[in-house]
Amino acid sequence: MERRVAALMVAVLGTLLIAVFAPAVSASSAGSPWTPGHATFYGGSDGSGTM
């Protein structure tokens, strides 16, 4: 039982840290010359069909 509580506390703490620091990282790259993009992958999960 104690391990489950510890694991839950670690998960909550990690989520809070990400929620606090993710906007700061995003804002620091706001002046970047890069533009947002996306990628589409048409191959199989093992990489087949990509060459």
PDB file of N, CA, C and O in Angstrom:
ATOM      1  N   MET A   1       0.820  -1.197   0.000  1.00  0.00           N
ATOM      2  CA  MET A   1       0.000   0.000   0.000  1.00  0.00           C
ATOM      3  C   MET A   1       0.864   1.262   0.000  1.00  0.00           C
ATOM      4  O   MET A   1       0.551   2.239  -0.681  1.00  0.00           O
ATOM      5  N   GLU A   2       1.958   1.231   0.774  1.00  0.00           N
ATOM      6  CA  GLU A   2       2.819   2.408   0.840  1.00  0.00           C
ATOM      7  C   GLU A   2       3.457   2.713  -0.508  1.00  0.00           C
ATOM      8  O   GLU A   2       3.661   3.878  -0.848  1.00  0.00           O
ATOM      9  N   ARG A   3       3.772   1.679  -1.275  1.00  0.00           N
ATOM     10  CA  ARG A   3       4.360   1.901  -2.603  1.00  0.00           C
ATOM     11  C   ARG A   3       3.359   2.582  -3.524  1.00  0.00           C
ATOM     12  O   ARG A   3       3.733   3.436  -4.328  1.00  0.00           O
ATOM     13  N   ARG A   4       2.097   2.211  -3.412  1.00  0.00           N
ATOM     14  CA  ARG A   4       1.072   2.822  -4.261  1.00  0.00           C
ATOM     15  C   ARG A   4       0.919   4.304  -3.933  1.00  0.00           C
ATOM     16  O   ARG A   4       0.772   5.135  -4.829  1.00  0.00           O
ATOM     17  N   VAL A   5       0.953   4.626  -2.645  1.00  0.00           N
ATOM     18  CA  VAL A   5       0.843   6.024  -2.231  1.00  0.00           C
ATOM     19  C   VAL A   5       2.054   6.805  -2.721  1.00  0.00           C
ATOM     20  O   VAL A   5       1.913   7.923  -3.216  1.00  0.00           O
ATOM     21  N   ALA A   6       3.241   6.225  -2.588  1.00  0.00           N
ATOM     22  CA  ALA A   6       4.457   6.891  -3.049  1.00  0.00           C
ATOM     23  C   ALA A   6       4.428   7.088  -4.560  1.00  0.00           C
ATOM     24  O   ALA A   6       4.814   8.147  -5.054  1.00  0.00           O
ATOM     25  N   ALA A   7       3.975   6.081  -5.293  1.00  0.00           N
ATOM     26  CA  ALA A   7       3.895   6.203  -6.750  1.00  0.00           C
ATOM     27  C   ALA A   7       2.895   7.279  -7.147  1.00  0.00           C
ATOM     28  O   ALA A   7       3.136   8.034  -8.089  1.00  0.00           O
ATOM     29  N   LEU A   8       1.787   7.354  -6.441  1.00  0.00           N
ATOM     30  CA  LEU A   8       0.785   8.385  -6.735  1.00  0.00           C
ATOM     31  C   LEU A   8       1.342   9.771  -6.452  1.00  0.00           C
ATOM     32  O   LEU A   8       1.117  10.701  -7.227  1.00  0.00           O
ATOM     33  N   MET A   9       2.064   9.915  -5.353  1.00  0.00           N
ATOM     34  CA  MET A   9       2.653  11.211  -5.017  1.00  0.00           C
ATOM     35  C   MET A   9       3.679  11.633  -6.059  1.00  0.00           C
ATOM     36  O   MET A   9       3.736  12.806  -6.428  1.00  0.00           O
ATOM     37  N   VAL A  10       4.485  10.701  -6.535  1.00  0.00           N
ATOM     38  CA  VAL A  10       5.475  11.010  -7.571  1.00  0.00           C
ATOM     39  C   VAL A  10       4.773  11.428  -8.856  1.00  0.00           C
ATOM     40  O   VAL A  10       5.199  12.375  -9.517  1.00  0.00           O
ATOM     41  N   ALA A  11       3.705  10.733  -9.212  1.00  0.00           N
ATOM     42  CA  ALA A  11       2.964  11.071 -10.429  1.00  0.00           C
ATOM     43  C   ALA A  11       2.345  12.459 -10.327  1.00  0.00           C
ATOM     44  O   ALA A  11       2.399  13.234 -11.282  1.00  0.00           O
ATOM     45  N   VAL A  12       1.763  12.775  -9.183  1.00  0.00           N
ATOM     46  CA  VAL A  12       1.145  14.094  -8.996  1.00  0.00           C
ATOM     47  C   VAL A  12       2.207  15.181  -9.017  1.00  0.00           C
ATOM     48  O   VAL A  12       2.019  16.217  -9.655  1.00  0.00           O
ATOM     49  N   LEU A  13       3.315  14.961  -8.333  1.00  0.00           N
ATOM     50  CA  LEU A  13       4.393  15.948  -8.311  1.00  0.00           C
ATOM     51  C   LEU A  13       4.965  16.168  -9.707  1.00  0.00           C
ATOM     52  O   LEU A  13       5.219  17.305 -10.102  1.00  0.00           O
ATOM     53  N   GLY A  14       5.166  15.091 -10.449  1.00  0.00           N
ATOM     54  CA  GLY A  14       5.669  15.219 -11.816  1.00  0.00           C
ATOM     55  C   GLY A  14       4.720  15.990 -12.707  1.00  0.00           C
ATOM     56  O   GLY A  14       5.148  16.819 -13.510  1.00  0.00           O
ATOM     57  N   THR A  15       3.431  15.721 -12.568  1.00  0.00           N
ATOM     58  CA  THR A  15       2.432  16.442 -13.358  1.00  0.00           C
ATOM     59  C   THR A  15       2.437  17.926 -13.016  1.00  0.00           C
ATOM     60  O   THR A  15       2.351  18.772 -13.906  1.00  0.00           O
ATOM     61  N   LEU A  16       2.536  18.240 -11.737  1.00  0.00           N
ATOM     62  CA  LEU A  16       2.575  19.647 -11.330  1.00  0.00           C
ATOM     63  C   LEU A  16       3.819  20.349 -11.861  1.00  0.00           C
ATOM     64  O   LEU A  16       3.741  21.491 -12.314  1.00  0.00           O
ATOM     65  N   LEU A  17       4.959  19.680 -11.808  1.00  0.00           N
ATOM     66  CA  LEU A  17       6.187  20.285 -12.327  1.00  0.00           C
ATOM     67  C   LEU A  17       6.084  20.559 -13.821  1.00  0.00           C
ATOM     68  O   LEU A  17       6.512  21.611 -14.295  1.00  0.00           O
ATOM     69  N   ILE A  18       5.523  19.620 -14.554  1.00  0.00           N
ATOM     70  CA  ILE A  18       5.345  19.820 -15.992  1.00  0.00           C
ATOM     71  C   ILE A  18       4.388  20.980 -16.245  1.00  0.00           C
ATOM     72  O   ILE A  18       4.634  21.806 -17.125  1.00  0.00           O
ATOM     73  N   ALA A  19       3.309  21.049 -15.486  1.00  0.00           N
ATOM     74  CA  ALA A  19       2.325  22.119 -15.672  1.00  0.00           C
ATOM     75  C   ALA A  19       2.919  23.489 -15.375  1.00  0.00           C
ATOM     76  O   ALA A  19       2.542  24.478 -16.004  1.00  0.00           O
ATOM     77  N   VAL A  20       3.842  23.555 -14.427  1.00  0.00           N
ATOM     78  CA  VAL A  20       4.443  24.836 -14.058  1.00  0.00           C
ATOM     79  C   VAL A  20       5.526  25.253 -15.040  1.00  0.00           C
ATOM     80  O   VAL A  20       5.593  26.419 -15.428  1.00  0.00           O
ATOM     81  N   PHE A  21       6.378  24.310 -15.450  1.00  0.00           N
ATOM     82  CA  PHE A  21       7.536  24.675 -16.257  1.00  0.00           C
ATOM     83  C   PHE A  21       7.314  24.602 -17.765  1.00  0.00           C
ATOM     84  O   PHE A  21       8.072  25.226 -18.507  1.00  0.00           O
ATOM     85  N   ALA A  22       6.333  23.885 -18.245  1.00  0.00           N
ATOM     86  CA  ALA A  22       6.102  23.781 -19.688  1.00  0.00           C
ATOM     87  C   ALA A  22       5.787  25.134 -20.324  1.00  0.00           C
ATOM     88  O   ALA A  22       6.329  25.427 -21.390  1.00  0.00           O
ATOM     89  N   PRO A  23       4.939  25.973 -19.727  1.00  0.00           N
ATOM     90  CA  PRO A  23       4.692  27.285 -20.343  1.00  0.00           C
ATOM     91  C   PRO A  23       5.947  28.151 -20.400  1.00  0.00           C
ATOM     92  O   PRO A  23       6.116  28.917 -21.348  1.00  0.00           O
ATOM     93  N   ALA A  24       6.825  28.047 -19.413  1.00  0.00           N
ATOM     94  CA  ALA A  24       8.053  28.842 -19.415  1.00  0.00           C
ATOM     95  C   ALA A  24       8.961  28.426 -20.560  1.00  0.00           C
ATOM     96  O   ALA A  24       9.579  29.281 -21.193  1.00  0.00           O
ATOM     97  N   VAL A  25       9.054  27.149 -20.836  1.00  0.00           N
ATOM     98  CA  VAL A  25       9.874  26.660 -21.941  1.00  0.00           C
ATOM     99  C   VAL A  25       9.270  27.101 -23.260  1.00  0.00           C
ATOM    100  O   VAL A  25       9.995  27.503 -24.170  1.00  0.00           O
ATOM    101  N   SER A  26       7.965  27.032 -23.375  1.00  0.00           N
ATOM    102  CA  SER A  26       7.285  27.431 -24.599  1.00  0.00           C
ATOM    103  C   SER A  26       7.464  28.926 -24.861  1.00  0.00           C
ATOM    104  O   SER A  26       7.684  29.329 -26.003  1.00  0.00           O
ATOM    105  N   ALA A  27       7.372  29.742 -23.827  1.00  0.00           N
ATOM    106  CA  ALA A  27       7.506  31.184 -23.985  1.00  0.00           C
ATOM    107  C   ALA A  27       8.930  31.573 -24.353  1.00  0.00           C
ATOM    108  O   ALA A  27       9.135  32.568 -25.049  1.00  0.00           O
ATOM    109  N   SER A  28       9.916  30.806 -23.899  1.00  0.00           N
ATOM    110  CA  SER A  28      11.298  31.151 -24.190  1.00  0.00           C
ATOM    111  C   SER A  28      11.640  30.953 -25.663  1.00  0.00           C
ATOM    112  O   SER A  28      12.610  31.533 -26.151  1.00  0.00           O
ATOM    113  N   SER A  29      10.872  30.157 -26.367  1.00  0.00           N
ATOM    114  CA  SER A  29      11.134  29.939 -27.788  1.00  0.00           C
ATOM    115  C   SER A  29      10.167  30.722 -28.671  1.00  0.00           C
ATOM    116  O   SER A  29      10.065  30.451 -29.867  1.00  0.00           O
ATOM    117  N   ALA A  30       9.458  31.688 -28.094  1.00  0.00           N
ATOM    118  CA  ALA A  30       8.455  32.442 -28.846  1.00  0.00           C
ATOM    119  C   ALA A  30       9.089  33.282 -29.954  1.00  0.00           C
ATOM    120  O   ALA A  30       8.453  33.510 -30.982  1.00  0.00           O
ATOM    121  N   GLY A  31      10.322  33.745 -29.771  1.00  0.00           N
ATOM    122  CA  GLY A  31      10.962  34.571 -30.771  1.00  0.00           C
ATOM    123  C   GLY A  31      11.748  33.780 -31.797  1.00  0.00           C
ATOM    124  O   GLY A  31      12.532  34.354 -32.552  1.00  0.00           O
ATOM    125  N   SER A  32      11.555  32.502 -31.834  1.00  0.00           N
ATOM    126  CA  SER A  32      12.311  31.635 -32.724  1.00  0.00           C
ATOM    127  C   SER A  32      11.880  31.816 -34.177  1.00  0.00           C
ATOM    128  O   SER A  32      10.698  32.033 -34.442  1.00  0.00           O
ATOM    129  N   PRO A  33      12.825  31.731 -35.132  1.00  0.00           N
ATOM    130  CA  PRO A  33      12.450  31.835 -36.544  1.00  0.00           C
ATOM    131  C   PRO A  33      11.771  30.578 -37.084  1.00  0.00           C
ATOM    132  O   PRO A  33      11.264  30.590 -38.205  1.00  0.00           O
ATOM    133  N   TRP A  34      11.752  29.499 -36.309  1.00  0.00           N
ATOM    134  CA  TRP A  34      11.116  28.265 -36.746  1.00  0.00           C
ATOM    135  C   TRP A  34       9.605  28.426 -36.726  1.00  0.00           C
ATOM    136  O   TRP A  34       9.055  29.125 -35.875  1.00  0.00           O
ATOM    137  N   THR A  35       8.951  27.784 -37.656  1.00  0.00           N
ATOM    138  CA  THR A  35       7.492  27.793 -37.675  1.00  0.00           C
ATOM    139  C   THR A  35       6.968  26.430 -37.246  1.00  0.00           C
ATOM    140  O   THR A  35       7.640  25.419 -37.453  1.00  0.00           O
ATOM    141  N   PRO A  36       5.779  26.387 -36.653  1.00  0.00           N
ATOM    142  CA  PRO A  36       5.220  25.105 -36.239  1.00  0.00           C
ATOM    143  C   PRO A  36       4.973  24.208 -37.447  1.00  0.00           C
ATOM    144  O   PRO A  36       4.688  24.693 -38.541  1.00  0.00           O
ATOM    145  N   GLY A  37       5.079  22.939 -37.249  1.00  0.00           N
ATOM    146  CA  GLY A  37       4.847  22.002 -38.340  1.00  0.00           C
ATOM    147  C   GLY A  37       4.272  20.701 -37.828  1.00  0.00           C
ATOM    148  O   GLY A  37       4.045  20.534 -36.629  1.00  0.00           O
ATOM    149  N   HIS A  38       4.040  19.792 -38.735  1.00  0.00           N
ATOM    150  CA  HIS A  38       3.544  18.477 -38.359  1.00  0.00           C
ATOM    151  C   HIS A  38       4.084  17.461 -39.350  1.00  0.00           C
ATOM    152  O   HIS A  38       4.581  17.813 -40.420  1.00  0.00           O
ATOM    153  N   ALA A  39       3.979  16.225 -38.983  1.00  0.00           N
ATOM    154  CA  ALA A  39       4.457  15.153 -39.851  1.00  0.00           C
ATOM    155  C   ALA A  39       3.400  14.062 -39.932  1.00  0.00           C
ATOM    156  O   ALA A  39       2.687  13.791 -38.966  1.00  0.00           O
ATOM    157  N   THR A  40       3.317  13.457 -41.078  1.00  0.00           N
ATOM    158  CA  THR A  40       2.402  12.336 -41.268  1.00  0.00           C
ATOM    159  C   THR A  40       3.233  11.119 -41.621  1.00  0.00           C
ATOM    160  O   THR A  40       4.073  11.180 -42.518  1.00  0.00           O
ATOM    161  N   PHE A  41       3.011  10.027 -40.932  1.00  0.00           N
ATOM    162  CA  PHE A  41       3.772   8.806 -41.135  1.00  0.00           C
ATOM    163  C   PHE A  41       2.861   7.776 -41.772  1.00  0.00           C
ATOM    164  O   PHE A  41       1.836   7.404 -41.201  1.00  0.00           O
ATOM    165  N   TYR A  42       3.234   7.318 -42.952  1.00  0.00           N
ATOM    166  CA  TYR A  42       2.394   6.368 -43.683  1.00  0.00           C
ATOM    167  C   TYR A  42       2.905   4.935 -43.625  1.00  0.00           C
ATOM    168  O   TYR A  42       2.302   4.045 -44.225  1.00  0.00           O
ATOM    169  N   GLY A  43       3.999   4.693 -42.919  1.00  0.00           N
ATOM    170  CA  GLY A  43       4.552   3.343 -42.860  1.00  0.00           C
ATOM    171  C   GLY A  43       3.912   2.509 -41.769  1.00  0.00           C
ATOM    172  O   GLY A  43       3.042   2.972 -41.032  1.00  0.00           O
ATOM    173  N   GLY A  44       4.363   1.274 -41.684  1.00  0.00           N
ATOM    174  CA  GLY A  44       3.884   0.387 -40.635  1.00  0.00           C
ATOM    175  C   GLY A  44       4.570   0.687 -39.309  1.00  0.00           C
ATOM    176  O   GLY A  44       5.510   1.479 -39.268  1.00  0.00           O
ATOM    177  N   SER A  45       4.116   0.070 -38.235  1.00  0.00           N
ATOM    178  CA  SER A  45       4.682   0.327 -36.915  1.00  0.00           C
ATOM    179  C   SER A  45       6.130  -0.142 -36.805  1.00  0.00           C
ATOM    180  O   SER A  45       6.861   0.304 -35.919  1.00  0.00           O
ATOM    181  N   ASP A  46       6.552  -1.043 -37.705  1.00  0.00           N
ATOM    182  CA  ASP A  46       7.934  -1.515 -37.697  1.00  0.00           C
ATOM    183  C   ASP A  46       8.801  -0.769 -38.709  1.00  0.00           C
ATOM    184  O   ASP A  46       9.951  -1.147 -38.930  1.00  0.00           O
ATOM    185  N   GLY A  47       8.270   0.272 -39.317  1.00  0.00           N
ATOM    186  CA  GLY A  47       9.028   1.049 -40.290  1.00  0.00           C
ATOM    187  C   GLY A  47       8.905   0.533 -41.705  1.00  0.00           C
ATOM    188  O   GLY A  47       9.515   1.094 -42.615  1.00  0.00           O
ATOM    189  N   SER A  48       8.135  -0.517 -41.918  1.00  0.00           N
ATOM    190  CA  SER A  48       7.984  -1.056 -43.269  1.00  0.00           C
ATOM    191  C   SER A  48       7.198  -0.073 -44.136  1.00  0.00           C
ATOM    192  O   SER A  48       6.341   0.661 -43.644  1.00  0.00           O
ATOM    193  N   GLY A  49       7.495  -0.073 -45.394  1.00  0.00           N
ATOM    194  CA  GLY A  49       6.789   0.790 -46.333  1.00  0.00           C
ATOM    195  C   GLY A  49       7.251   2.229 -46.328  1.00  0.00           C
ATOM    196  O   GLY A  49       6.558   3.102 -46.851  1.00  0.00           O
ATOM    197  N   THR A  50       8.414   2.496 -45.745  1.00  0.00           N
ATOM    198  CA  THR A  50       8.886   3.874 -45.681  1.00  0.00           C
ATOM    199  C   THR A  50       9.984   4.165 -46.696  1.00  0.00           C
ATOM    200  O   THR A  50      10.372   5.321 -46.862  1.00  0.00           O
ATOM    201  N   MET A  51      10.485   3.157 -47.369  1.00  0.00           N
ATOM    202  CA  MET A  51      11.572   3.385 -48.325  1.00  0.00           C
ATOM    203  C   MET A  51      11.095   3.094 -49.739  1.00  0.00           C
ATOM    204  O   MET A  51      11.866   3.227 -50.690  1.00  0.00           O
TER     205      MET A  51
END
